[in-house]
Amino acid sequence: MRIAVITGASAGIGREFVYAVDKEMELDEIWVIARREERLLELKEKCRNPIRPIPLNLSDTDNVERYRELLEREKPEIGLLINAAGCGVFGPFAEKELDKLLMSARLNSLALTAMCHVSLPYMKAGSAIVNMGSNSAWQPVPLQAVYGASKSYVLSLSRAIGRELKPKGIHVMCVCPGWIKTEFQQSAHHDEYIRYVDRWYGPEEVAEQAMKDLKKKKTVSILGHPVRRQVRLVKHLPVDMVMDIWCRQQGIE
């Protein structure tokens, strides 16, 4: 049985990845993972490939063991793993609730790491892993310190394991988009702290660009020329200068 596995599939970019994969690939099943089972069940009527809903809260990394047990029972071939589950917390680090900060770090970094590790024994040459990073991965980001740090981790991890897996024919790509309009922004209290956004993109645009870049075997997928220019610029500027510019944009000292 050949499958794709997509986390964060109940909404936002994860859900758009389900539609994109369903359009591009012929599979025996698409395994969709998220907390909200009712959202996952909706995908059955919207996709041509068979959908298997797997309601798991990956912010509790112990739940990855349930995914491992399912793999051991079914023994599928994973053609594509997309780690799109994630969450963030906007605002001053010292003022935010510790449990929410830790949940963000666990889901964005540790759960993603576990999903990659547990899935790899079921992948072979021609398989691929797509990890959701962020434009925040390229520099420290005040007012979203933990989120940015977690996405830097994802980018570094993706590049490193991608190099390790290259001889095996397993490709790894990190998706690093700019500002995306999804439910994520509301749950992260974006509008309370972020004053300046240069441009919004849609989650469907991110998924579409990522699928194109995956076919080209790119290791990083970045949507939009403005975001690409920003990434190139950030690589050459001092870190303090980059943070100074960001803070001025957001009206903080």
C-alpha positions as CSV (number, residue, x, y, z in Angstrom):
1,M,0.0,0.0,0.0
2,R,1.5,3.4,-1.1
3,I,0.4,6.3,0.9
4,A,1.0,10.0,1.7
5,V,1.0,11.3,5.3
6,I,0.0,14.9,6.0
7,T,-0.1,16.4,9.5
8,G,-1.9,19.6,10.3
9,A,-4.5,18.5,7.7
10,S,-7.6,20.0,9.4
11,A,-7.0,23.6,8.2
12,G,-4.7,26.1,6.6
13,I,-1.6,25.0,4.7
14,G,-2.0,21.4,5.8
15,R,-5.4,21.2,4.3
16,E,-4.3,22.8,1.1
17,F,-1.5,20.2,0.9
18,V,-4.1,17.5,1.1
19,Y,-5.9,18.9,-1.9
20,A,-2.6,19.4,-3.8
21,V,-1.3,15.9,-3.2
22,D,-4.7,14.5,-4.1
23,K,-4.5,16.3,-7.4
24,E,-0.9,15.4,-8.2
25,M,-0.5,11.8,-6.9
26,E,-2.1,8.4,-7.4
27,L,-2.2,6.7,-4.0
28,D,-3.8,3.9,-2.2
29,E,-4.6,6.2,0.8
30,I,-3.8,9.7,2.1
31,W,-3.4,9.6,5.9
32,V,-4.5,12.9,7.3
33,I,-3.5,13.8,10.9
34,A,-4.8,16.6,13.1
35,R,-6.6,17.1,16.4
36,R,-10.1,17.8,14.9
37,E,-11.5,14.6,13.6
38,E,-14.6,16.2,12.1
39,R,-12.4,18.4,9.9
40,L,-10.5,15.4,8.7
41,L,-13.7,13.5,7.9
42,E,-14.8,16.4,5.6
43,L,-11.8,15.6,3.4
44,K,-13.3,12.2,2.4
45,E,-15.9,13.9,0.2
46,K,-13.5,16.4,-1.3
47,C,-10.7,14.1,-2.5
48,R,-10.5,11.4,-5.2
49,N,-7.8,9.4,-3.3
50,P,-9.1,7.4,-0.3
51,I,-8.7,9.4,2.9
52,R,-7.8,7.9,6.3
53,P,-8.5,10.3,9.1
54,I,-6.1,9.9,12.1
55,P,-7.1,12.2,14.9
56,L,-4.0,12.9,17.0
57,N,-2.8,15.9,19.0
58,L,0.9,15.9,18.0
59,S,1.7,18.7,20.5
60,D,1.7,15.7,22.9
61,T,4.6,13.9,21.3
62,D,3.6,10.7,23.1
63,N,0.9,10.4,20.4
64,V,3.5,9.8,17.8
65,E,3.8,6.3,19.3
66,R,0.2,5.7,18.2
67,Y,1.2,6.6,14.7
68,R,4.2,4.3,14.9
69,E,2.0,1.4,16.0
70,L,-0.3,2.0,13.0
71,L,2.7,1.9,10.7
72,E,3.8,-1.4,12.2
73,R,0.4,-2.9,11.7
74,E,-0.2,-1.7,8.2
75,K,3.4,-1.7,6.8
76,P,2.7,0.9,4.1
77,E,5.1,2.5,1.7
78,I,5.2,6.2,2.5
79,G,5.7,8.0,-0.8
80,L,5.4,11.4,0.8
81,L,5.4,12.8,4.3
82,I,4.3,16.4,4.8
83,N,4.8,17.8,8.3
84,A,2.5,20.8,8.2
85,A,1.3,20.8,11.8
86,G,2.4,23.9,13.7
87,C,1.4,26.7,16.1
88,G,2.9,29.9,17.3
89,V,2.7,32.5,20.0
90,F,3.0,36.2,19.2
91,G,4.0,38.8,21.9
92,P,6.8,39.5,24.4
93,F,8.5,36.3,25.5
94,A,8.3,37.1,29.3
95,E,4.6,37.9,29.2
96,K,3.4,34.8,27.4
97,E,2.2,31.6,29.2
98,L,5.0,29.1,29.5
99,D,2.8,26.1,28.6
100,K,1.8,27.7,25.3
101,L,5.4,28.5,24.4
102,L,6.5,24.9,25.2
103,M,3.6,23.5,23.2
104,S,4.7,25.6,20.2
105,A,8.2,24.3,20.5
106,R,7.1,20.7,20.9
107,L,4.7,20.7,18.0
108,N,6.9,22.7,15.5
109,S,10.2,21.0,16.3
110,L,10.0,17.8,18.4
111,A,6.8,16.3,16.9
112,L,8.1,17.0,13.4
113,T,11.4,15.3,14.3
114,A,9.6,12.3,15.7
115,M,7.3,12.0,12.6
116,C,10.4,12.1,10.3
117,H,12.2,9.4,12.4
118,V,9.2,7.1,12.7
119,S,8.3,7.4,9.1
120,L,11.7,6.8,7.5
121,P,11.8,3.0,7.9
122,Y,8.7,2.9,5.6
123,M,10.3,5.1,2.9
124,K,12.4,4.2,0.0
125,A,14.1,5.7,-3.1
126,G,11.7,8.1,-4.7
127,S,10.0,9.0,-1.4
128,A,10.1,12.6,0.0
129,I,9.7,14.6,3.2
130,V,8.3,18.1,3.2
131,N,8.7,20.1,6.4
132,M,7.0,23.4,7.1
133,G,9.5,26.0,8.0
134,S,8.8,29.8,7.8
135,N,10.4,33.0,6.6
136,S,11.1,33.4,10.3
137,A,13.6,30.6,10.1
138,W,16.3,32.9,8.6
139,Q,16.8,35.3,11.6
140,P,15.8,35.8,15.3
141,V,12.4,37.3,15.5
142,P,11.4,39.4,18.5
143,L,7.7,39.1,19.4
144,Q,7.7,35.5,18.0
145,A,10.9,34.3,19.6
146,V,10.0,30.7,20.2
147,Y,8.2,30.3,16.8
148,G,11.1,31.7,14.9
149,A,13.6,29.6,16.8
150,S,11.6,26.4,16.2
151,K,11.4,27.2,12.5
152,S,15.2,27.7,12.3
153,Y,15.5,24.3,13.9
154,V,13.2,22.8,11.2
155,L,15.2,24.4,8.4
156,S,18.5,23.1,9.8
157,L,17.2,19.7,10.5
158,S,15.7,19.4,7.0
159,R,18.9,20.4,5.3
160,A,21.0,18.0,7.5
161,I,18.8,14.9,7.1
162,G,18.3,15.7,3.4
163,R,22.0,15.4,2.9
164,E,22.1,12.1,4.9
165,L,19.2,10.6,2.9
166,K,20.4,11.8,-0.5
167,P,22.3,8.6,-1.2
168,K,19.2,6.6,-0.4
169,G,17.1,8.6,-3.0
170,I,14.9,10.1,-0.3
171,H,14.4,13.9,-0.9
172,V,13.8,16.4,1.9
173,M,12.5,19.9,1.3
174,C,11.7,22.7,3.8
175,V,8.9,25.2,2.9
176,C,9.7,28.7,4.1
177,P,6.8,31.1,3.1
178,G,6.2,34.6,4.2
179,W,3.0,35.9,5.8
180,I,0.1,33.4,5.2
181,K,-3.5,34.2,6.0
182,T,-4.9,31.2,7.9
183,E,-6.5,30.4,11.3
184,F,-2.9,30.3,12.7
185,Q,-2.7,34.1,12.8
186,Q,-5.9,34.4,14.9
187,S,-4.9,31.6,17.4
188,A,-1.4,33.2,17.7
189,H,-2.9,36.6,18.5
190,H,-1.1,38.1,15.5
191,D,-3.1,41.3,15.2
192,E,-2.4,42.3,18.8
193,Y,1.4,42.6,18.3
194,I,2.2,42.7,14.6
195,R,1.7,46.1,13.0
196,Y,3.5,45.8,9.7
197,V,3.1,43.0,7.1
198,D,4.5,43.6,3.6
199,R,2.2,41.1,1.8
200,W,-0.2,38.3,2.6
201,Y,-0.2,35.0,0.6
202,G,-2.8,32.3,0.5
203,P,-2.2,28.8,1.9
204,E,-3.2,27.3,-1.5
205,E,-0.4,29.4,-3.1
206,V,2.1,27.9,-0.7
207,A,1.0,24.3,-1.3
208,E,1.0,24.8,-5.1
209,Q,4.5,26.3,-5.1
210,A,5.8,23.6,-2.8
211,M,4.5,20.8,-5.1
212,K,6.2,22.5,-8.1
213,D,9.5,22.9,-6.2
214,L,9.3,19.3,-5.0
215,K,9.2,18.1,-8.6
216,K,12.3,20.2,-9.2
217,K,14.0,18.5,-6.2
218,K,14.6,21.8,-4.5
219,T,15.7,21.7,-0.9
220,V,13.9,24.9,0.1
221,S,10.6,26.2,-1.3
222,I,10.0,30.0,-1.0
223,L,6.8,31.5,-2.4
224,G,7.1,35.0,-3.9
225,H,9.9,37.1,-5.4
226,P,9.7,39.7,-2.5
227,V,10.3,36.9,0.1
228,R,13.2,35.5,-1.9
229,R,14.8,38.9,-2.1
230,Q,14.3,39.4,1.6
231,V,16.0,36.0,2.4
232,R,19.0,36.8,0.2
233,L,19.3,40.2,1.9
234,V,19.1,38.8,5.4
235,K,21.9,36.4,4.7
236,H,24.3,39.4,4.2
237,L,23.2,41.8,6.9
238,P,24.3,41.7,10.6
239,V,21.8,40.0,12.8
240,D,21.4,43.0,15.1
241,M,20.6,45.2,12.0
242,V,17.9,42.7,10.8
243,M,16.3,42.7,14.3
244,D,16.5,46.5,14.4
245,I,14.6,46.8,11.1
246,W,12.0,44.3,12.2
247,C,11.4,46.1,15.6
248,R,11.1,49.5,13.9
249,Q,8.5,48.0,11.5
250,Q,6.5,46.7,14.5
251,G,6.8,49.9,16.5
252,I,9.0,48.5,19.3
253,E,12.3,49.7,20.6
